[in-house]
Amino acid sequence: MSDLVLAYLTYFLTGLCVLIVGFAIGYVRGRIRKINRVGTLTINYDDPTKELLGFRFEKDLPEIEKSRYISFEVIVEGSPDSDPENSRGENS
């Protein structure tokens, strides 16, 4: 009889853990959706005539000011080794 109770208790605790993890994942996803994506950040290693970093905003300033958190899509053009003038070793 105690083996049966132990088995039911194990199933109950496993189900409870699954529910807790499910709620935690839902909460984290909800928090992530509240981050306002406002544009792109481009890191340029290919063309030395352009700036190394460039920002392009897709939202207006009043909307950005209302946000507590903002995010950027990061685009990397080239690699640090592709242009010795803009290598990480020299500029870090």
SERO-4910 file (N, C-alpha, C, O; in steps of 0.05 Angstrom, whole numbers):
BEGIN
 pado doro    nc1    nc2    nc3   cac1   cac2   cac3    cc1    cc2    cc3    oc1    oc2    oc3
  Met    A     16    -24      0      0      0      0     17     25      0     10     44    -14
  Ser    A     39     26     15     55     50     16     69     55    -11     75     78    -17
  Asp    A     75     33    -26     87     37    -53     67     52    -71     76     69    -87
  Leu    A     42     45    -69     22     59    -85     19     88    -78     17    105    -95
  Val    A     19     94    -52     18    122    -43     42    137    -52     40    160    -60
  Leu    A     66    125    -50     90    137    -59     90    143    -89     99    164    -98
  Ala    A     79    125   -105     76    129   -134     58    152   -140     64    169   -156
  Tyr    A     34    153   -126     16    176   -131     28    202   -122     25    223   -135
  Leu    A     42    202   -100     56    226    -91     77    235   -111     80    259   -116
  Thr    A     91    217   -122    111    223   -143     98    236   -167    108    256   -178
  Tyr    A     76    224   -177     62    235   -200     51    262   -194     52    280   -211
  Phe    A     40    266   -170     29    292   -162     51    313   -161     47    335   -172
  Leu    A     73    307   -149     95    327   -148    107    333   -175    114    356   -181
  Thr    A    108    313   -193    118    317   -220     99    336   -235    108    354   -249
  Gly    A     73    331   -233     53    348   -246     55    376   -235     52    396   -250
  Leu    A     58    379   -209     60    406   -197     85    421   -207     83    445   -213
  Cys    A    107    407   -210    131    419   -221    127    428   -250    136    449   -257
  Val    A    113    412   -265    108    419   -293     91    444   -294     96    462   -311
  Leu    A     71    446   -277     54    470   -277     70    495   -268     66    516   -280
  Ile    A     87    492   -249    103    515   -240    121    524   -262    124    548   -266
  Val    A    134    505   -275    152    513   -297    137    526   -320    146    545   -332
  Gly    A    113    515   -326     97    527   -347     89    556   -341     90    573   -358
  Phe    A     81    561   -316     74    588   -308     99    606   -309     97    630   -317
  Ala    A    122    596   -301    146    612   -301    154    619   -330    162    642   -335
  Ile    A    152    600   -348    158    606   -376    139    626   -388    147    644   -402
  Gly    A    113    624   -381     93    644   -391     99    671   -380     96    691   -394
  Tyr    A    107    673   -355    114    699   -343    138    711   -357    138    735   -363
  Val    A    159    696   -362    183    706   -375    176    715   -403    186    736   -412
  Arg    A    161    699   -418    153    708   -445    138    734   -445    141    750   -462
  Gly    A    120    737   -425    105    762   -423    123    786   -417    119    807   -428
  Arg    A    144    782   -401    163    804   -395    179    810   -420    185    834   -425
  Ile    A    187    790   -435    203    795   -459    187    811   -480    198    828   -494
  Arg    A    161    805   -482    145    820   -502    142    849   -495    136    865   -513
  Lys    A    147    857   -470    144    885   -463    169    901   -470    168    926   -468
  Ile    A    190    888   -480    214    903   -489    207    913   -517    201    898   -535
  Asn    A    210    939   -521    203    952   -546    227    952   -565    247    964   -559
  Arg    A    224    938   -588    245    938   -608    243    964   -624    222    969   -637
  Val    A    264    980   -623    262   1007   -634    278   1011   -660    276   1032   -673
  Gly    A    294    991   -668    310    994   -692    332    974   -694    331    953   -683
  Thr    A    353    982   -710    375    964   -714    401    978   -707    404   1002   -709
  Leu    A    420    962   -698    447    970   -693    465    955   -712    465    931   -712
  Thr    A    479    970   -730    496    957   -750    525    961   -742    534    983   -737
  Ile    A    540    939   -741    568    940   -736    582    934   -763    578    913   -774
  Asn    A    597    953   -773    608    952   -800    638    948   -799    653    965   -790
  Tyr    A    647    924   -807    676    919   -809    685    920   -838    709    921   -843
  Asp    A    666    919   -858    673    917   -886    683    943   -899    703    942   -914
  Asp    A    670    965   -893    676    990   -907    689   1010   -888    675   1021   -871
  Pro    A    715   1016   -892    728   1035   -873    719   1063   -877    725   1080   -861
  Thr    A    704   1070   -899    695   1097   -903    669   1102   -888    661   1125   -885
  Lys    A    656   1081   -877    632   1084   -861    639   1083   -832    661   1073   -824
  Glu    A    621   1092   -815    624   1090   -786    624   1060   -778    611   1044   -790
  Leu    A    639   1054   -757    639   1027   -746    612   1019   -735    603    996   -739
  Leu    A    598   1037   -721    572   1032   -710    552   1051   -722    557   1074   -726
  Gly    A    528   1040   -729    507   1056   -740    480   1048   -728    474   1024   -725
  Phe    A    464   1067   -720    437   1062   -710    417   1072   -730    419   1093   -742
  Arg    A    395   1056   -733    373   1063   -750    348   1059   -733    341   1037   -725
  Phe    A    334   1081   -727    310   1080   -710    285   1076   -727    282   1090   -747
  Glu    A    268   1057   -718    243   1052   -732    219   1064   -717    197   1064   -728
  Lys    A    223   1073   -693    202   1084   -676    208   1113   -671    231   1122   -672
  Asp    A    187   1128   -666    190   1157   -659    199   1161   -631    195   1143   -614
  Leu    A    212   1183   -625    223   1189   -599    202   1188   -577    209   1177   -555
  Pro    A    178   1199   -580    159   1197   -557    152   1168   -550    149   1162   -526
  Glu    A    151   1150   -569    146   1122   -563    169   1109   -549    166   1093   -531
  Ile    A    194   1117   -557    218   1106   -544    219   1116   -515    226   1101   -497
  Glu    A    212   1142   -511    213   1153   -484    193   1140   -465    198   1139   -441
  Lys    A    171   1130   -475    151   1116   -458    160   1089   -449    151   1079   -428
  Ser    A    179   1077   -463    188   1050   -458    208   1049   -435    225   1066   -432
  Arg    A    204   1029   -418    224   1025   -397    249   1011   -407    271   1017   -399
  Tyr    A    245    992   -425    267    978   -438    263    979   -468    241    979   -478
  Ile    A    286    981   -482    285    980   -511    306    960   -521    324    953   -506
  Ser    A    302    951   -546    322    932   -557    327    940   -586    312    954   -599
  Phe    A    349    930   -596    357    935   -624    364    907   -636    374    890   -623
  Glu    A    357    905   -662    367    882   -677    396    888   -684    402    910   -694
  Val    A    414    870   -680    442    874   -685    450    861   -712    445    837   -715
  Ile    A    461    877   -730    470    867   -756    501    871   -757    510    893   -754
  Val    A    515    849   -762    545    851   -764    552    847   -793    545    827   -805
  Glu    A    565    867   -805    574    866   -832    604    860   -833    620    876   -823
  Gly    A    612    837   -843    640    830   -843    648    817   -817    631    810   -801
  Ser    A    674    816   -813    685    805   -788    707    823   -779    718    839   -795
  Pro    A    715    822   -753    736    840   -743    763    836   -758    779    854   -760
  Asp    A    767    812   -769    792    806   -783    791    815   -813    812    814   -826
  Ser    A    768    823   -823    766    829   -851    779    856   -858    787    860   -881
  Asp    A    781    874   -839    794    900   -844    813    906   -821    805    911   -799
  Pro    A    839    906   -827    858    911   -805    855    938   -792    863    941   -769
  Glu    A    845    959   -806    841    985   -794    820    985   -772    822   1001   -753
  Asn    A    801    967   -775    779    966   -755    780    941   -738    760    931   -729
  Ser    A    803    929   -735    805    904   -720    801    910   -690    807    931   -681
  Arg    A    792    890   -676    787    893   -648    814    896   -632    814    910   -612
  Gly    A    834    884   -642    860    885   -628    871    914   -626    882    921   -606
  Glu    A    868    929   -648    879    956   -648    861    976   -633    871    995   -622
  Asn    A    835    971   -633    816    991   -622    807    984   -594    791    999   -583
  Ser    A    817    962   -583    807    955   -556    827    964   -535    822    959   -511
***
